[in-house]
Amino acid sequence: MAMDTQDEKPDHNVVAADADTDAPEDTGSGSYETVEVSGESVVGAADRPPVTDKVVFVTIDDGIEKDPKLIQMVKDFQVPITISLADVLIRDDYAYFEKLYETGYVSIQNHTVDHPLDMPALSASQQLYEIAAQQEKLRREYGVTPYIFRPPGGNYNETTIVSASQAGLQGLMLWKEAMQITDLQYQTSVHRLSPGDIILCHFRGPAQLDGETMVHMMIHLFRRIQAQGFTVADITKYV
């Protein structure tokens, strides 16, 4: 049965958080590695920024599905979201993501030009192209300069990190949980959120979500977050 988004949507005043939200300290472990690039220490890849606020970060990748109702949901809920876009998946409708960005609650980050899932198998020049060319495309289309890189499939090597740095990005963003239609998929045996967790979602529609819409998937996600006493924060305020 389809969910009534008006009757069952989460309280957006509870879901959305400011960067100064008070919360217990993080007792879990996260990955926040650094590597040396040209003699300087840069962030390699992070799946949980070192925060103490009881917040999580919602990220959405790719760009296959372009549901207009998601734009209205973002406006209604006023929840900060970070979207990582791959040009091959958005070029058929750049305007959709411009409207999403114009809500004021969305930041745009880099997810490559062609979405290669085998990034580590690519040469240094190929990896640099995938990242640097997408930087230029996102600047041209949306007037933004992404500083976070989300490697497709979470696959990367040191060459990826170096290429991202050369393209002007500050680091790679991984994730701790992934949203799967109606519930979260956890990477650890402890099926609980921790402060600073990055949650991965994808722009998907009924064909990929067993008949569910993306809006309904996001509502399920926000309810799971609320149920564990967390709020959603803007990752660009933390990293």
N, C-alpha and C positions, 0 to 999 in steps of 0.2 A: 504494500500500500504506500502510495506517495506521501511524503511528509508535508504537512502544512507549514510553510516557512513562517507564516504570521503567528500561528499558535505555538509552535515548538522551537522557535529560534532562541538561542541563548541570550542572556542579558548582556548586551554589548557594553554596558558600563562595567560589568565584571570581567568581560573578556579582554577589553583593551586596557593596556597599562601604560603609565608614564615611566620614564627611565629612572625616576627616583623612588619607585615603589619599595616600601620596606618589606623585608622577608628574611627567613632564616638563611644561614650560610649553606653553601653547596657542600654536601657530604659525599657526593659521588665523584667519580673520576671521569675526566674528559681528555680528549686529545687536542693539543694546541702546540704543535711542533714548530720549530724554527730551523732554517737552514742558512748557510752562508752563500751569498750571491755577490760576486765581485767584491769580496771582503766585507760585506755588510750582512748583518743578521736580518732575515726577513721571515715573515710568517709562512710556513709551508702549507699546512692544512689544519683546519679546526673543525671539530664536530660539536664542541661545547665551549663557547667563550668563558673565561674565568670571571663569572659574576656571582654575586651573593643574593641578588633579588630573586624572588620566587616567580620568575618569568620564563617563558619559552618563546622561541622565534619560529614563525610560520613562513616557509619558503615554498614557492611553486615553480616547477621547471618546465622547459620545452616550449609549449605554445601550440600544441595540436588543436585543442578545443578552444573555441572562442564564443563562450556563452554570454550574451548581453546581460543576462540576469545576474551574473557574477559581479558585474560593474555596479549594479544597483545594490547588491548585497554589501559590497565593500563600503559604499556610501552610507548605507543604513547602519551597519555594525561599527563603522569607524575603527576597524582593526588594522594595524600595520602589517603589511605583507611585503616580502621581498620576492621578486620574480626574476628568474634567471632564464634568459631567452636565447634560443638557437635560431639563427637567421633562416635556415632551411625550413623551419616549422612555422615561422611567423610572416614570411615575405608575401604570402597571399592576402594578408590583411594587417598591415602595419598599423592602420588606424585604430583597430580594436585595442591594442596595447597602449596607444597614446591616450585613449579615453580612460583606460584603467589607471594609467599613471596620473592623469589629470584629476583623479579623485582626491589627491593629496595624501593618500595613505599607502602608496605603493612606491617602492624603490626598485630600480631596474639594474640588474647585474648581468655579467657575461657568462654565456653557456656554449660558446663556439659558433662558428659559421655553419658547419655541416653535421654537428652532433656525432662525431666519431666515438664509438664506445671503446675503441682500441687505441686511445690516446698514447699509451706507453709504447705502442708499436710504431708510431709515426716518428719521422726524423725530427731533429730540432727545428729545421726550417718549416716543416709542415705544421708542427705544433704552434710555432710562433705565428704562422699565418692564421690558423684557426682562431687564435685568441686576439691577435692584433687587428685583424680585418674585422672581426666582430665589434671590437671597440669603436672602430670608425663608423661602422654601420649604425650602431646604437647612438653615437654622437649625432650622426646625420639625421636619423629619424626622430629622435626624442630629445636631443639637446642635452644629453646626460653623459657623464664620464664615470662608468662603472669602476669600482675599485676592488670588487670581490669576484673571484672566478669559481664557478661551480663546474668541475670536470664531469662530462657525461658518464653516467653510471658510477660515478665516484672513482673512476680509474685514472691514475696519474703516476708519474715517476718524478725523479728529480729534474729531468728535462722540462717537464710540465711546469714545475715550480719556477724554474729559471725563465722559461718563456713567458709566464704570467707576469713576472717581475719586469722583464724587458718590455712588455706591452703596457707597463704602467699600473698594473694591478698590485694590490698590497698583500694578497694571500688567497688561498683556496678555502672554500667552504664545503664541508661534508655534512653529515647528519647523524643523529642518534636514533630517530624514529622515522618511519615512513607511514603515511596514511594510505590504508587499503580499503576503499569504499565506505565501510562503516566503522572500522576500528583501526587502532594503531598497531603497526608491526614493530616490535622492539628488537634491538640488536643484542640485548643481554637477557639473562634469565630473570632478572628483576624487572617485572613489567610495571614500572612506575616511571613517571617523568622526574627529572632532576632539574634544579635551577640552571638556566642557560642552555638547555637542550635545543638543538636545531631540528625541526621537524620538516621532512620532505613530503611534498605533494606534487602532483603533476596536473597540467591542463588536460583533463580528460572528460569525455562525454559518455552518454549511455552505451555506446558501442564498446567502450573499454571498462565501464563500471557496472556491468550486468543490469543495464536498464536504469540505473540511478543517474541523476544529473550531477554536475559538478557542484552546484549550489547545495544540494542535499549532502554531498560528501563533506563539504566544508562545514556545514551545520553539525554533522556527526563529530567532526574533529573538534570544533569549538566546545561542544558539550563534553567531550572526553577531557579536554583541558580544564574546563570549569570543575568537573567532578573531582579532579585531583587537587583543586585549590590553587591552580595556576592562572596567570593572566598572560596575554600575548603582548610582547614588546617589540619595538622597532630595533632590529639588529644594528642598523646604522648608527644608533645612539650608543652602542656598546663596543663596536669594533671599527 
